[in-house]
Amino acid sequence: MIEQDTIRLLRECDAGVKMGVTSIDEVMDYVSGDNLKQYLNRCKEEHEELNSKIQHLLGEYHDDGKDPNPIAQGMSWIKTNAKLMQKPTDHTVADLITDGCNMGVKSLNKYLNEYKAADEQSKDIAKKLIRLEDSLAKDIRKYL
C-alpha cells in the first residue's frame, strides 16, 4: 500500500509540475513587466528542480510518471490563447496563472488526502509543490 500510494502521489506531482511549466511557457511571450517575468521564471526553475527529484524517485520505482490530462491541457491552452488574444496584458497573464495555481493547490491537496500511505519524502515533495503554487499566486496578486 505504501509503495502504491507513493507512486500514485509522485505521478500526480509529475503531471502537476509538467502542467505548471507548460502554462508558464505559454504566457511568457505576453509578459511585459520585468518583475512578473522574474516571478514566473523563478517558479518555473523551482518546478524543474522538483521535477528532477520526482523523476529520480519515480525511476527508483521503475515508473515513467504521468503526463497531464490531455483534455485539461487542451482546455487550458484554449482558455489561455483566447484570453490573451483579446487582452494581452500582465493582468490577463496574472489572472490565468492564478487560476492555474489555485487548481494545482486544490488537486495536490486532494491527492495528499487520497494517498495517505505515501512515504514522507513524496508527501514533502507534494507539499513543496503546493507551497510553490500558493506562493506564486500570492506574489502575482498585485498584477490582478
N, C-alpha and C positions, 0 to 999 in steps of 0.2 A: 504493500500500500504506500509506504513512504517513497519508494522509488517511482511508482506510477504517478503519484501526486507531484513529485519533484519535477519529473519530465514534463508533465502537463503544464505546470506553472511556468517552467522555463520556456516552453513553446509559446505560451501566451505573451510572455515578456519579449520573446524574439519577434513575434508578429507586431507587438506594440512599438518596439524600437524601430522596426522597419517602416511602419506606418508614419511614425513621427519624423523620421529622416526624410522620407518621400514628401511629406507635407511641407516641411521647411524648404526643401529643394524647389517645390512647385511655386512657392511665393517669393523667393529671393529676388527674382528679376523685377518685382514690383515694389520693392522696399526702397524708399528714398532716404530715410533717416539713418545716419550712421549708428546711433545708439540702438535702434531697433535691429539693425543688421548685426551688431555685436551680440545682442541678446540671443538672436536666432542662431548665429554661428557657434556661440558658446554652448548652447543647448544641443545643437547637432553634434558637436565634438564629444560632449558628455554622453550622448546617446550611443555614439560609435564606440566609445570606450566601454560602456556597459555591454554593448553587443559583442565585443571581443570576449568578455568574461562569460557571457551567455553561451557563445559558440564553443568556448573551451569546455564548459560544463556539459553541454549537450554532447560534445564529442566523447566525453568520458562515459556517457550512457549509450554511445553509438546511435545517436539520434540526429537527424538532419534539421530539426527545428520546424518552424512553421512560417509560412508567408501570410501576410494579411489577407483577410477575406476579400476575394476579387470583387464581389458586389459592393462591399463597403468602400473599397479602394476606388472603384469606378464612380460611385455616388459622390465621394469626396472630391474626386477630380472634376466632375461636372459642376458641383457647387462652387468649388474654388475658381474655376475658369469663368463661370457665368458671372459671379460677383465681381471678379477682378476686371472683366471686360467692361462691365457697367461703371465701375468706380475703382480705378487702380490707385488706391491711396494706402498710406500706412495704417489708417483707421480700418480699412477693409481687411488688410493683412492681419492686424491685431485681432479683429473680430473672428476671422476664420481660425487662426491659430488658437485663440482662447477656447473656441468651441471644441477643437480637436483635443486640446489638453484636458478639458473637462470630461470629454468622453473617455479619454485614456485613463484618467484617475478613477472614474466610475467603473470601468471594465476591470482594471487591475485590482481594485478593492474587492470586486465581486469574485475574481479568481483567487485572491488570497483567502477569502472566506470559504470558497468552494474546495480548495486544495489544502486543507488544514494540515494534512500529514506530510506536506513537502518539507524538505530539510531546511534548516535555518539559513544556510547560505543562499538558497534560492529565494526564500522569503525576504532576505535582506536585499537582494537584487530587485525584487518586485517593489519593495518599499522605497528603495533609492530611485527607481524609475517614477514612482508616484510623486516623490518629493521634487524631482526634476520637472515633471509636467506641471505640478502645482506652482512651483517657483516661477516658471516661465509665464504662466497665466497671470500671476501677480505682478511680475516685472513689467509686463507689457500693457497693463491696465491703463496707464497714462496715455496710451495711443488710441484708446476706445472713444 
